[in-house]
């Protein structure tokens, strides 16, 4: 199996600036990266403690305006050695693919999503 560790957890937020302030000023995380996807309709912000081998927090803004007051986890991501190999491996088992193909993000990272047992989004991710 090629899964190495949990890479990041994505949390949907209603107010990205307020969430960034909270996680930076209150929790002590540092902003590591920020960019938009989906033709600018979704903004992603990655935060951590500046360690290269840490699980990061990804704030996801946009795409869903009906969040409950307590927020919503968007997905869980697992870091892999070889994204193509993992994509092919999972094609051979009984999983529901959310992604039709491997996507390359603006920062060069690559990913795809499958559906977990309760409908949650599970990301496989290569830096």
C-alpha positions, 0 to 999 in steps of 0.5 A: 500500500502506498499511503504514507500519512494523513496530509491535510484536513479541509474545513469549509468556512463561511468567512475566510478572513475571519478563519485565517485570523482565528487559526493564525492569531488564536491557534498559532498556525502560519499561512503556508499557501493560498490560491483559487481554483474552479475559475476563481469560485473557491479559495484554498488556504493551507496552514501549519506550524512550518514543519515539512512533515506535518498534517496541514489545515486547509480552509475551503472558502466558496462553493457552499453557502449553506454551512451549519453553525459548527462548520463542515469538514470537506475532505480528508487527504492522504499523501501518496508516493505515486499518484498515477499508481494509486489512481490505477490501484483504486480503479481495481477495487470497489470504490466510487470515484468522485474525480474522473482524472488526476488534477494538477493544482496551480502549485503543481500538487496533484490529486484525485477524490474518491467517496468514503463509506459514508459519502465523505470525500477522501483525497489522494494527494502527491506534492 
